[in-house]
Amino acid sequence: MKTKLLGLGILAIVVISAIVYVWYSSGQTITEIHGYVGGEKIGLLEDEEIQDLLKDRYKLAIDYTKLGSIDMITADVEGKNFLFPSNQTALELYEQANGEPVKSEIILNTPIVLYTRSAVAQAMIAEGIVSISDGVYSVDMKKLVEAIESGTTWEEIGLSQLYGSISVGTTDPTKSNSGNMFAGLLANTLCNGVADENNLNEILPRLQNIFQKLGYMESSSSDLFDQFLKTGMGAKPLIAGYENQLLEFAVNNAEVWEQVKKDIVMLYPTPTVWSSHVYISLDESGNVGIDALLDEDIQRIAWEKHGFRTGVYDVPTGAENFGVSGLAEEITQVAPMPDANTMEQIIQALQ
């Protein structure tokens, strides 16, 4: 009898253990979603702290393929649950081609800025193209465009060590968001307002002429920024990028940043444009990514470690933690981007 009871007890333990294991395992099942992501957000998505939060709180893993914001709109989306481009123009273009997405939401924001070296910044200040106030450097876009269109050389503004005419290195505006947004910013500058179909024909030849001078353009903003840091002033004296790129670099490469921080200068165009990183859900499975990425702790990490201004952290708190001088407390001089139809014509003209 005792042996029988012992056998039943062991059997009960085995059954209960199996039930607990199945219950625990089902609770730990991780859903993996797949999509296209702009290169400037890869550091954030690869952050182990963020990956752990996604896994623990949302049972979620985000698998991605890096692709330019404009390219992803026309890419094959079979097997994809989301797109994560870097501006709302991409969302408008998606809607024109495919109709309303299942769901969309702005997750992150960062303004378009210019990056240069200290010697270039000082020469541009002397020329009246750049000004400095409370430690923040600003670029007068009208004066910069005038210098580019007139063919003013670097040597003419006192930089004899640099070859060629003043220009701004940028990504390919027909493929990548930062180049696309800089093209929109230039278009606004050329028409003294916001470019639209009423003034586009007048400014397009000038815009094409500016971009034709640039030669080879990277397809990714992260690649362009990396080249700017590695190749020095002679190769890329002035580039367009995102504010968060330098902040993220300073946090995650503290030793290197300490060595170069006196030579790297961030310039805010006046006006600038916001890069609003919008998550586009392609199906119901993709929807969970929106709620997860809007998690308050993930939004905090997005600011503190990756420099993105979010809904919670749109005005920098703890900005001194980056160790980046010239960080604007607020972005006040901002122009709207041209609408999607106008930007589509600009893209076609620049191809």
N, C-alpha and C positions, 0 to 999 in steps of 0.2 A: 504493500500500500504506500509506504513511504517512497519507494522507488518510483511508483506511478505518479505520486504528487510532485516529486522532484522533477520528473520528466515533463509534466504539465507546466511546472513553474519555469523551466528552461525554455519551453516552447513559447510560453507567454512573453518572456523577456525578448526572445528572438522576434516575435511578431511585433511587439511594441517598438523595438529598436528599428525594425524595417519601416514601420509607419512613421516614426520620428525622422528617419533618414530621408524618406520620400518627401515628407512635409518640409524638412529643412532644405533639401536640394531644390524643390520647386520654388522655395522662397529666395534662393540664391541664383536662380536662372537669370542670366544677363542677356538683355536684348541688344543686338548690334544693328545700328542703322548706318546707311552708306550714302555718301553724297560728294559733291564738289565744293571745295573751299578755296578762297583766296589765300595766297601764300603768306600774307601778313598776319594771319590768325593761327598759323601752324604752331607757333611757340605756345600759345594759349591752350590749344587742344592737346598738345603733348605734355603739358604741365601735369606732373604726377598728382599734385594736390587736387587739381580739377578732375582728373580721371578717377581718383578715389571717391570724390564727392558724387560724381555721376554714377559710379558703380554702387556705392553704399546707399545713397538716398533714392536713386531713380532706377537702379538695376539696368543701367544703360552704358553702352560703349559706342563711341562715335568713330566710325571708319571713314576716311576721306581720301580723295584724290585732289592734288593741288591743280588748280586751273584758274586762268584769268577770268575776271568777272564777266566780261563781254563774251568770251569764248564759251563759258558754261551755259549761256542761254540757248545756244544752238547745238550744244553737245548732245550725244546720245545719252538719254537718262534711263535707259532700261536697267533695272536693278537698283536704281537710286531712290532714296527716300527724301532727300532734301538737296537744296542748293544754298550756299552761304556766300553770296557775293558781297561786294563792299560799297554798294550805293543803291539808292532807290531807282535810279535810271534802269538798272538791270531788272528790277522788279517790274517796272513799266514795260520794258521790252518783252519780258516773259509774258505779261498779261496780253500784250498785243498779239503775240504768236500763239498763245495757248489758252487764253482766258484766265479767269480768277484761279489762283492756286488754292489748294485745300486750306491753307492757313499761311499767314506771313506776319512777321514781327521784327521791328528793329531791336537788335540785341546790344550793339556796341556803337559808339561814335568816336571819331577822331578827326581833327581838321587836317586839311592839306597844308603842308609847310614846305619850305625850301631848306636844304642843308648845304653848308659851305664850310670853308676854313677861315680862320681868324684873319689872315692876311687879305683874303678876298672880301670879307665883310668890312674891314677897315677901308679898303679902296672904294667900295660901293657907298660907304658912309660919306667919304670925301666927295664923291660924285653926286650925292644927294638922292641916290636910288634907295638907300637904306637909312633908317633912323633908329635911334635907341631911346627908350623911355622906361625908367624904373627897371633897367636891366633887361627889358624885352626888346628884341630886334624886330623891326617891321620893314616890309618891302613895299615901296610904292609901285604897284603893278603897272600903272601908266608909264612911269619913267623907265621901268625895266623893259617893257615892250618897245618903247621908243628906241632904247639902246640896241635891242636885238634887231629891230627892223632897219635901223640906220647902218647896221654892220659895224658898230663901234667895237674896236678890238680890246682885248684885255690889256694890251700894252698901252693903249690910249688912256686907260684909267690908272696907269701906274704899275701894272703887273706884267713887266717885260718877260718874266719867267714863264708866262703862260702863252700858249700858241692859239691863234685864231680869234674869232669874234665871240662876243658875249653870247652865251646860250644857256639853256637849262636842260640838263639831262633828264630824261623821263622815260617811263615805260611806253611800249607801243599802245597808243590810244585806241587801236582797233581790237586789242586783245585784253589789256589789263586796266583795272579800275583807276589806279593812280594817274596813269597817262591820260585816260579818258576824262577824268575829273579836271586835270590840269588843262586839257584842251578846252573844256567847258569854261574854266576860269579865264583862259586867254580870250575865248570868244566873247565873254562878258566884258572884258577889258577893252577889246577892240571896238565894241559898239557902245561903250560908256553906259552900260546898263545890264540887262539880262538878254542874252541872245535869243532870238526867236525867228520864226519863218519870215517875219517882215523885214528883218535886217540881215538875215543869214547870207543871202547872195552877195551882199556888199562886202562882208568880212571874210568869206570863205577863201578867196585867193590869198589874202594876207595870212590867214591861218595856215594854209597849205605851204606857203613860202617859209614860215617859221619852222614847221616840222621837217621840211625837206632839208634844212640845214643841219639837222641833228644826226643824220647817218643811222648807224645800227642802234636799235632800241631793244632793251631787255623786255621779256614778256611777263616778268614777275617783279613786283615792287620789292620783295625781300631780296631777290638777286641783285637788283640795282643798288639797294642800300648796302648790301654786303660788298659789292664792288667799290662803292664810294669809300667805305672804310678801309679797304685793303689797298687800293691803287694810288691813293694820295691826291694832292691838289692838282697835279699836272694832268692827270687822266680825266678827272671829273671835278672841275672847280665848283660846280653848282648843280644840284639835282632837286627834283620834286619828289616828295614822299609823304609819309604820314607822321604826325606828331608822336604817336605811340611807339614808332620804331626805335627812336632814340631812347625813350624812357625804358622800354623793355630791354634794350641792349645794356643800358647803364645798370639795371638791377641784376641781370643775369650774367654779366661779364664785368663784375666790379673792378677787378684788378686791371684789366685792359682799359676800362673807362677812366680809371684814375690816371693812366699814362697819357691819354689822348684828349681828355675833357677840355683842356685849355685851348685846343686847336679846333674843335668842332663847334660850329655855331648854327643854331636853329633860328630861321627867319620866318615870321608870320606874314604872308601876303595880306595886303589891305586893298580890297577885301579878300577873304579866303572863302572856301566852300567846305561844308561838312561832308565827310565820308561816313554815311550811315550804313552800318553793316547789317543787312536785313536777311533773316533766315526765311527761306521759302520752303514750306512743307509740300512735298509732291504727293503724299498719301497719308493715311491715318497713322501709319507707323512712324512717319516723320514728325508728327505733332508733338510727341513727347520731348523732342529736342528743344522745342521752344520753352516749355515750362522748366526744363532742367537748366538751360543756359541763363534763364532769368532768375534762378536761385540767388538769393541775396549774398550768400557767401561766395558763389562763383562770380557774381558781379563785383564784389569787393576785390577778389584776387585779380580779376581782369584789369582793375585800376592799379592796385598796389604792385603787381608783378609784371604787368604787360602794358600799362599806360593807356588803356582804353577808357575814355570818359563814358560812363554808363548812366542810366536813369538815376541811380543812387549816388553816383560819384561824378556828376557832370561838372561840378566846380571842385577843383583839386583840394583834397584834404590830405595832409601829410606829404605835400609835394616835395618838401625838403628831403624826404627819404630817398628820392631818386638821385640826388647829388647833381642835378642838371640845372645849370644856371640859365636864366632867360625863359623859364617856363611861365607862360601866361596864366594868370589865375582864372580869367574868364576869356572866352572867345566872343568878342563883341561885334567886330566888323566882318559880317558874313553876308554873302550874296547867295540867292537861290541858284541852283544849277538850271541850265536850260532844260526844257521839257524833253520827254523821250523822243518825240518826233524830230525835234531840232538836233538832238544828240545823235540820232540815227543817221541823219543827213551828214553831220560832221564826221561820223565814223566812216561812212561811204566815201566821203571826199578825201579822207586821209589814208585810205587803203592803197 
